[in-house]
Amino acid sequence: MADAEKTPTRPPEEIIRDIAAERAGLQETFDSLSGELQRSADATAEKARDIGRKAIVVVPAVAAGVGALVAVASLLRRRGR
């Protein structure tokens, strides 16, 4: 009776077709997800480049502003003595 439970009820050709169809579906899903991951990575890299470009402009401007504030504070401190 245990052997009867293990015997497939479908012909081997049908099982092989089903496995091939499942494999094709999985491959399609994998390819789709892989493409989405690549697009996401590309978008992230582009955002990082944009942030880097902005930092090149903003950081020196902020540093100049801070330097000017320090200079003014230093002059005011000397003047107050």
Secondary structure, 3 states (H helix, E strand, C coil): CHHHHHCCCCCHHHHHHHHHHHHHHHHHHHHHHHHHHHHHHHHHHHHHHHHHHHHHHHHHHHHHHHHHHHHHHHHHHHHHC
